[in-house]
Amino acid sequence: MCEQQIEGGMGIGTILYEELRYKHGRLLNPDFKDYKIPTAAEIPSGKSIASFIVKCPHKERPYGAKGFAEVVLVPVALAIGNALYNAIGVRLYGMPLIPEKVFEAIFEEECQQRGIRLFVLPPRLPKLNGAVERAHRTHTEEFYEVTESSFGLSDLREELLEWERVYNTIRPHQALGYGAPLKFLRQRKEYSGKEVMCH
C-alpha cells in the first residue's frame, strides 16, 4: 500500500481526480461513488515505475514514524502539469486538472488571442444578470435540450444559427406584444434610417 501511494495513488489522485464539488453549499460527491480516486487500473504499473523505501526512522517523531506518500504530491503535480502545458500550450494553476478546467483554460486563452473580452457581471446589476440568466435558460430549454447531441462542431453551429434566426425573426415573444425581436426593433423610432440586425 505504501508503494502504491508513492507510485501514483496520492500524486495522480490529487492532480487528476480528487475534488470536493459543491452547489449552493451542498456537497455533491460525499462518497466514493461520486468522489473519484484512482484505482489500481489508473496508477502506473511496476514495469514503468518503481519506488524504494529507505528504512530510516525519524529521530524526532514518535516511534520513528514519518510520512511516506505526501512527498510525491509536488513532483507528480509538476510533472503532469508541465506535460499538459507542453500538449496544449496553456498553463493551469489549480488542481485537479479535470477536463472542464482544461477546456476553460483553452477557451480563455483562445478568447484572449482573438481579442474577445470575457467578464463577470457585477452583482450590482440584477436586471442585466437576470436577462443573461433568462437567455441561458432559453438556449438550454429551447435548443440544447431538444437538439440531437450527435452534431459535429460545424453542424452544431449551423443548427444554432438557424435556431437564433427563427428566434429573432419569426418566433412571437410575449414581452414584445407577440412580435419577433426584429419586427420590434424596426418599429422603434430611434432605429429609423439605420440598418437593423438581429444576432
C-alpha positions, 0 to 999 in steps of 0.5 A: 500500500505504501508503494502504491501511494508513492507510485501514483495513488496520492500524486495522480489522485490529487492532480487528476481526480480528487475534488470536493464539488459543491452547489449552493453549499451542498456537497455533491460527491460525499462518497466514493461513488461520486468522489473519484480516486484512482484505482489500481487500473489508473496508477502506473504499473511496476514495469514503468515505475518503481519506488524504494523505501529507505528504512530510516526512522525519524529521530524526532517523531514518535516511534520513528514514524514519518510520512511516506506518500505526501512527498510525491504530491509536488513532483507528480503535480509538476510533472503532469502539469508541465506535460499538459502545458507542453500538449496544449500550450496553456498553463493551469494553476489549480488542481485537479486538472479535470477536463472542464478546467482544461477546456476553460483554460483553452477557451480563455486563452483562445478568447484572449488571442482573438481579442474577445473580452470575457467578464463577470457581471457585477452583482450590482446589476440584477436586471442585466444578470437576470436577462443573461440568466433568462437567455441561458435558460432559453438556449438550454430549454429551447435548443440544447435540450431538444437538439440531437447531441450527435452534431459535429462542431460545424453542424452544431453551429449551423443548427444554432444559427438557424435556431437564433434566426427563427428566434429573432425573426419569426418566433412571437415573444410575449414581452414584445406584444407577440412580435419577433425581436426584429419586427420590434426593433424596426418599429422603434423610432430611434432605429429609423434610417439605420440598418437593423440586425438581429444576432 
